[in-house]
């Protein structure tokens, strides 16, 4: 006989589909929430950025700045070109590697100043000038031709402030107007500093002077800028010389030797382009410092690469799966400890990956881990609590039944005891002795039956009982049961009728089947008032035999019908009737019928009687037609 519980989910465990639903829902919710990008991702990125700065190294670039002092000394922005020309003449004398000018020189200025600036530009072999997208990004605005001619390259000066908080974390290395594509000022400066060779492109990266830069074409060749950690004073630690310092101390020009120079405005009052950075805490960084930072990012080479969408999905899925698995496969402290590990992993993984140059969003994986662990944990909690309640109720019923059974056993035991005492103490007539011996015999048989019933319950539910496979006529079983139950029925003047509309053969364990039918029959008699009728009927329904036991007894409430097949359950009416019972019989009947591949149907109404119908696969012998 197969184990009744084998293959079925254990009752204290939530079903597999429950955990799968939790997994799916957590994963989808986390992915949707994380998809749009959230401020949390940005906070986390900036935090990691500040806690894991790029290793310090000597700067390759130097700033030539127009600060407030210089602005004042030159007499305002009107004289910028002249001042720039003067400064560049000094810088050029020190042979810098590259000079990049972060100023828009698209208009004619004072002709004298322009001529001076042009001649200063011409002294610089590797000069990068700035260009800018105008007219809503539809065309480029370049420096006027006299400057343009002196430049080795033009580079765009656009930033990419984050859409949520305006912090500039990415540098778009490429910008396009129509078919006219321009590289970033810093990238052009870098290219020239590495020999001025071509930029080789592939969909995923670009290659300049032997360096592969991870910048996808689909993302405007965006590169994560690794800003240099600011000093404690908040100042940006790139070397710098202002126009004024250079004018006052021309010897400072030596500092530009062999360097990549970024020239631009840092004076707050005159700055056109400035942006927030992960370090800036609300203060703006001048564009020139951002360009220098992009250049240093390229020069340093240790890039931060955004994880692909697929790997983000896989990480979230892995964490959600681990979170659910913790509760699907473990319980109690172990499950909570595992869930704790999953959550810790979810929080630490982005940082760990960041330290290895891989940028994952923070929200989606963390949310996947939290949603999955919390909901799988709740699912487990609810299931375990329900199982606990059920087992508490069962224990209570079991205790009640034990109480009842021990009480029941006392009656035959007392009879046996008393009778045996009578026999040993007194000399009795042969007749009397025989009578007492018969009583002892029948009472001990009753005891044995009670014990047998109990053992059967245990064996059947433990799956230890062997189901025989024999073919036998239903008729024989029913007739035997009627004979056995007749004395019981007669005591209550209950008539037993057998309405055999069909004769059929059953296959299985005849003994167990007899036990089942006998149980239904004795129940019908037990729970019926005196002088009523109990009818057993057989009817064929296709390949099935319908064997029903109908009484005119106390009946049951609709809601009780669901419980009568549970062990130790008794209806109030049955208890009130004073009939002895354990509430076990029907649970065994149910198991026997189920093991024979059949089912039981019950119809009943209080005070009107009940009808138990066993439906079993059968082979017809002879049918008198269905009734
Ligand atoms: P018991 O030993 O109490 O008869 P069973 O498992 O055979 O145990 O039956 C469970 C309960 O189902 C009974 O206690 C009774 O409340 C109810 N029951 C069973 N058969 C009938 C019936 N024919 N009429 C009314 N109630 C019944």
Boltz pocket constraint, residues with backbone or C-beta under 6 A from the ligand:
constraints:
  - pocket:
      binder: B
      contacts: [[A, 519], [A, 520], [A, 523], [A, 524], [A, 527], [A, 551], [A, 553], [A, 554], [A, 555], [A, 556], [A, 564], [A, 566], [A, 569], [A, 570], [A, 571], [A, 572], [A, 573], [A, 574], [A, 575], [A, 580], [A, 581], [A, 582], [A, 583], [A, 584], [A, 585], [A, 586], [A, 587], [A, 609], [A, 610]]
      max_distance: 6.0
